[in-house]
Amino acid sequence: MSDIINEAVTQLSAKIGTFDGSVKFVIEDEGAIMVDSAGVRAGDEEAECTMTADAETFKGILDGDVNPTSAFMTGKLSVDGDMGQAMKLGAELS
């Protein structure tokens, strides 16, 4: 597993813990992270919503330097599936 995935799991776990729903983050060329009622972990399972970004964009979102809505509007972040789950998770990260 990549260092980026490991660091992201650590940061997301500290910010979210568990989540009522299921979201998958796909970090291009690195791997995927699952966020659901079981917590945050590296994994590539089915989810209600899948968000995809490159490592730089994802790190910026986690660090608070990149606004997720702006990243989505400019095409740096793609969202497939239940947009409501993405918005709910975004509120958890704020």
N, C-alpha and C positions, 0 to 999 in steps of 0.2 A: 504494500500500500504506500502511496506517495506521502511525503511530508506535508504537502498542501492539504490532502484529505485528513490526515491525522490532526493537523492544527485546526482545520475547520470544524471537525467533530468536537474538539476541546472547546473552541470558542462558542459554537452553537449550544453545546450542552450547558455552558455557564449562563447563556442568555435565555434559553428556552426550557431545558429539562424535558418535560413531556408535552405533547401537543395533541389536542382533540381533533384529529384528522390525519391525513397522510400526504406528505410532500416529499418529492425527491429532488435534490439538487444534482445536476450533472455538470461537473467541471471538465470542460473539454481537455482531452489528452491526459487527464489525471484519474478520473473515476467518478463515483457517485456517493451521495450521502442521503440516508433516509431520516426523516423526522416524522415521528408518529407517537401513538400512545405508549409505545415501549421505550421511547426516548430518542436519542440521536446516535447514529452509528453509521459506519461505512457499509454500504449495501446498494444493490441495484434490483430492488423489488418493484412490484406494481404499486402505484400511488395514485391518489385522486388528482394530483397536480404534479407536473414535472417542470422544473425551471432549469434552463441551460444557459451557461455563460462561460467565458474563458476565465482562466485563473486570476488574471489581473482585475477583471470586473468583479468577480466573486469576492476577492480579498477586499476590494474597495467597499463593497456593500457591508461586509462583516466589520470593517474598521470604521464605518460611518462616513467615509470619504466620498462614496458614490450613492446617490439616491436611487433606490430600486425602481421607482416609477420613471425617473429620467432614463435609467439604463434600459428599461422596457421600451419607452417611447423612441429611443434612438437605435433600437435594434441590438443593443449589447447584451440584453437579457431576453430570452424567449420563454414563454409560458404556454404549456399545453395542458389541457384538462380544465379542472374546476378553478376558475379565476378567483372565486371566493376564498378558497383555501390559501391561495397565494397572498391575498390581501390580509387574511387573518394572521398568517405567519409574519407578514411585514409589520403588522401592528405589534406582534410579540417582540420583534427585533428592535423596534423604536425605543 
